[in-house]
Each structure stands twice: as C-alpha cells, then as structure tokens.
Amino acid sequence: MNKPKGLLTIVGTLDISQFWPATKGGKSSDGDTVHLKVDPQASFTFTSATGTKPKQTTKFVGASVNDHGKIAKVITKSDEIKIRLQGIDTPELHLPVIAKRDASKKGKYGNEFRQFYGAGAANALHDYLKTFAGSNGNTKVHATFVSYVNTPNDAIDSHGRFVGDILVGTAGAKSINTWLVENGWAFPLFYDSMTKTEVETFLNAWKAGRNRGSRPGKAFQKPLQPFDPNRNVNNAKLPDPGNVNFPKIFRRQAKFFVQVPGTLSGQDFVKMLNKGEKGKPDRAYPTPYFLQNFGSLDTKKRVRLVDRIGAQGETLFKPEELVFQEDPATLFDAGGKKVIAW
C-alpha cells in the first residue's frame, strides 16, 4: 500500500449498449461497473515503479479468485473483464443480496434492489460514452483501463473484478471515474489501496459534483432512508429522483432487511452493523489522516464504520471523509497456484 507502484494497463473495447437502459434488467451494467472486451494474450501490459519499458503480461490468462466460495475467472469465456471503477460509488441499480432470509421474507421479494438515481447514473454514463462512439449507430468505444499496483493480485477485488480507472477519448483521454464524480452522478468511495494522488483527484472533482442539482450527490441524506424492497431494476424508469443514503450504507441496509422480520428500523440497522459481516472489514482511516500520513499509516488509527453511525442508523460522516480498508483477494493461476509476482 505504501510502496511506489507500477502501472497496469489494459486496452480493449467498451460496448456502450451494456448500460441501462440500452440493456434492461439484471444483465445491464450500472454506473460504476463496466465490462471490457480484451485480447487475453495482448491487451495487458505492466510498467514497474522504476519506470522501465512496459512489458506484456499474460498473468491473468486462466486466473481466478475464490469469490466467497465460488470460483470466478477474471477473464470470461467471451474474453471480457469486469471492472469496478475505483474511487467512486453510484447509487445501486440492481443490488444482489445473498443472505439467509427470515421466514417472513422468503419468496416475497426479489433478490435485487434499487436506489433512487441508480437508473439515472447508468443512463448518464451511457449518454456520455455515446459521444465517443461516433455516428451511424456505432456502440463500440476504444477504452484503456489503468491501475497503480505492485502485484497482479493488487489489481483484483474479492469478486474477481479489476479495480481502476477507464480512460476514453484519443486527445487528452478522460477518466470516466472522475467524470461521474465531478458531474454528481457518483459519490467518492475511497479505499486504502488507492494512492494519495488518486484520493486528492476525486476530492477535487467532488467539490463540483456534490452541488449538482437533480443528482445523487446533492440528494445524499444522513438520516437512514426508508427501505423499499419493491424497488428494483425491472420497474426502473427516468427520471428517478429521490433522497439517497450513501450506497455503501444502502448495501448493508438491503442485506439486513432480508434477515429480520418486518421492517428494518434504524436501531435494528445499528444492531446488525455491530454484529459485523464476515469478509467485510468495515474499518476506515479518516481521510485527513490518510492524506497527511500516506506512506506511514498506522492501522491503529482506523475507525469502525459503526462508530460513525448514530443510534437511529443515521450516517455521521460525509462520503469523502473516510478511506475504507480494502477487502483483499487472492489470485490463482490456471493450475491453482497463487499469483504473487509479474
């Protein structure tokens, strides 16, 4: 985390028709998850922190992670990679919840849930990328994925997704991550795997984004918003305004809702959050501390997420005020051995 990092670059093709509403339902991409078509043998290069010449790498060919008991290939059979846009969090469009359900919730609701602006953010990204696709109905955009990492393992999250920025455009390529934040469609969501410069870039973008009217950044609410289990991607439409919780809070809220009888009160939310979730560290550095001490961070300075939540489930922090602990993944090659170096 604190060492100088090299640069992983992946070139590929982004089909804008993957985003809602061009693609409907659960197979549509939302505002912060992207599928990129790649050439497994040629699309991946790595430049070490010493600035040496980029070298092609095939370390990801046949590689996989154990995604909470399920083997997830990082390059699909159709030669695609799934990307989690680093540093950002858009409202959920179709959040899948895998949890043991209370008897009162079995068979009553779907397995995916939606926030206000989840559809709006995906649609906004679709329309923005359309400007790079040209005319004549073309839906393909050349795109470059970049991520500052030390090892192949650092590039992948626990779900087998690559984590980084996507650049589009030929002259002065633009990060769609930054665009989403500065236009108020995405919240900043920081992890301690990020560099100081990356965090500062999103903080600057958020200065404009949080004040954009009719956008989720402006609609952020600290009080825990009522959870509507009937809101899903199948009944999404535009416009879709409404008050929203920080998506990280909403994800916890959705999972807790299906596990308890009846409604989920703010007190129930806090109780469940206190119990903790397996595989969810839910600890974070205060952002000022992270920036001031980058390179010599003391893990004892991390705070618990639940300690930044009020007695009624209200969020006592702004999205930009915490840098969360990354949930690390272990990358395995095609033979089942750990991938630890380039």
N, C-alpha and C positions, 0 to 999 in steps of 0.2 A: 504493500500500500504506500509506503513512504519512499521507495526507491525510484530513481529515474525510470521512466517507462519507454518501451519501444512502441511502434505503431503497427497495428494490424489493419490492412486494407483489403477490402473485398469489393470487386467490381461486379455488377450484374444488371439485371433488367427488372424494373418495378412496373407491374401492371396495375394501373390506377383503378381498373374495374373491380379490384378486390375489396375496395372500400364501400361501406354502406353509403348511399342506397343503391349503388350500381350492382352490388351483390346483396341479397337480402338474407335475413336470418342469421343463425349462429356461425355460418361459414364466412360471413363478411368480416373484414378487418375493421378494427375500431381506430381511434385516433392516435394510439401510441404503440400499436403492434403492426408490423409490416412483414410481408413475405417477399423475398428477393430471389429471382431466378439466377442461378450461378452455374459456372463450369467447375465442377469439383477439382479438376486437375489443373486449372489455370487461373481461377479467379482470386486466389488467396496469396497475399504477399505479406512479409513481415520485415520491418526495419528495426534493428536493435536500438537501444537507447544511446549508443555511441555514434549513431548517425551513419552506419555503414550502408552500403548499397542494398536496396530491398531484395529479399530473396523469396522466391516462390515456395510455398509450403503446401503439403498435402496431409498435414497432421489431422485435419478434420474429416478426411475421407473415411467412411465407415465408423466414425467415432459416435459415442453416445453418452448419456448420463442416466443415472437412476432417478427418475422423476417420481419420488415418493412411492417407490415400489413398482413403477412402470418404466421399462426401457424406452428412452426417447432418443432417436437418431437426430444428430444435429444438422445433417443434410438429408432431406427426404428422398424417397424413390423418384420423385419428379424433379430432382435437382434444385430444390428450394431450401432456403434457410429462413427461419423465423427470427425476427429482430424485435427486441424490446428497446424502444427509443430511450436512451439514457437521459437521466436528469429531469424527466417530465412524467406527468400523470394526468391523463384526460379522464373525464367522467366515464363511468362504465356503461358500455352498450349492451353487453351480454356476458355478465359475470357468472361463470360456472361455480357452483357451490357443491363441494364433495364433503359431506359430513353425515354422521348418523342422525337421522331426523327423529324428532319427538313424534309420538303416535298421532298427535293432533295435526301434524304437518305432512304426514305420508300421503302421497297421491293427491294432495290438494293444490299444490303449486308446482310450476315448472322448476327446472334445475338451473335456470339462468335468470339474472335480474339486471335491471337497467336503472341508471340515474338520469335525472334531467340533464340535458346538454350532451348526453352520450352520443346521440344521433347527430346533433349539430356539429360536434367536434369532428366526427368522422367525415361528414359531408363537407365541412370546410377544408379539410386536408385533401379530399378528393378534388374539389374545385381548384385548389391552389396548384396541385400537381398537374391538373389538366392544362394549365398554361404552359407547361414544359413539354407536353405531348404533341404539340403541333396541331395541324388541321386534318381533315379527311378521316375523322373518326379514329385516329390512332390512339391506343390506350397504353402503349409501352413508353417508359421513360428510362433513360440510362441513369443509373444511380451508383454511388460509391459509399460503402459502409466504412467507417473509421472508428477505431477504438484504441486507446492507450492502455497497453497491458504489458506484463512481464512474461507470462507464460500462456500457452494455449488455453489452459484451464481458466485463466482470468477472464477470458472473452465470453464465457458461457455462464448462464444462470442455472438455478436448480431445475428449471423446466426445459433445459436444452435450447434456450433462445440465446442468440448473440446479443450483446449489450453494447450499444454505442450510438453514434450519430449517422444519419444518412444525409449525404450531400447530393443536391441536384443542380442542374444548370452547368453550362460549359465555362462561361466567363464569370469568375468570382463565385464559384459554387457555394450555394447557400445550404446551411443545415436546416432541415425541416423541424428538428427538435427545437431549435431556437425560434424559428418562425411561429410554431404553435404557442410557445410561452409568451413571446412579445405581442402576439395578437389575442391573448387572453383565452385561447381555447384549451390550454393545458396549464396545470399547476406545476411549479417546480417540485421535484421529488429527488432529494439528494441521498446518495449512499457513500459510505467511506471508501469505496473502491474508486471514486472519482478523484481527479486532481484538483488542486486549488483553483487553477485557471478555469477549469470546466465549471466549477461551482460559481465562480465570480461572473462568468459569461451569462449564466441563467439568472443570477441575481439582477444583473443589469437589464436583461430582457424583461424580467418580471415587473420592473418599475413602470413600464408602459402597460404590460398585459393585465395587471391586477385592476387597472382602472378602465378597461374597455367595457363599455355598456353592452348589455344583452349578451354577455359571455360568462362562462363559468367562473372565471377569475373574480369578476365583480359580484357574482351570486354566492360566493363562499360564505357559509354560516358557521359560527362556532357552536351554537346550541345543536344538540343531536336532532336531526330532522326525522320526522316520522317515516318509518319504512313501509313501502307499498310493495308487497310480494307479487301483485298482479301487473306490475310494470316490467315489461320485457321487450326484447328486440322485435318480436312479432307485432306489437302494437305501437312501435315507434313511428313517429311522424314529425314533420317540420312545420313550424318552429317547435322547439321543445324546451321552453324556458322554465325555470323554477329554482328555488333555493337548494343548494347542494352542500353536503359535507365534503371534506377532503376525501378523495377516492380511497385512500388507504384506510380511513375510518369506515367508509361505506362497506368495504370488503369484509372487515371484521363484523360489522353490523349484520350483513346478509348471512354470514355463516352462523352467527349466534342466534339469529331469528329462527332458523330451521331446527335448532337444537332445543328450544324451550317451548313450553305450551303457551298458547295465546300470543299476545303482543309482546314485544321486547321493550321494556321500559329502560329509561336511562340508567337506573340503578342496576337492572339486570345486565346491561351492557358493561358497566364497570366491574361487576362481579365476575363476568365471564372473561373480561380482559385481564383481571387479576389472576385468574387461574392459568392464563398463558396458553399458547398453542405450540404443539410440537413442530419444530422446524421453523418457528417464527421468533427470531431473537427479540424484536420489538424494543430495541435499545438504540440510542442515538446520541451523537455529540451535539451540543448546542452549536449552531453554525458559526457564531463569532469565535468560539474556542477552536473549532476545526480550522478556520482560516488563519488564525493567529499562531497556531501550533502545528501546522501541517509539516510533516517530517519528523515530529517528535510527540506524537499523540499518546496520551495516557489513557488506556482503556477504562481506568477507574473514573474517568470524567464523563463516561457515558451516563445518560439518564434513562429511566424506564419510560416507555410510552404512556403507561397507565398513570404515572405520576404527573403527566401533563394533560390529564383528563379530569374534569370536575366531577362532583358527586352525582350529578344528573346526566353524565355522559357528554357534557359539553367539552369541546376542544379548546384547550387553554394556550394553544400556540398557533402561529401562522404557518402556512405551508413551507415558507422559506427559512424557518427558524431552527430546523433540525436536520442533521445529517445521519441517516439511519445506518445501522450495521448491516452489511451485505450478508445475504444467506448464500454461502459458498456452494459450489458444485464440484463434483469430481468427474473429470473427463476420462473415458476409457476408449482405447483403440478397438479396432475390429476384432482383435484377439482377446479382449477383456483385460488388457494391461493398462495401468494408469498412464495418462499422457502428462508428463511433468516438464518437458522442455521442447524446444523447437528442433 
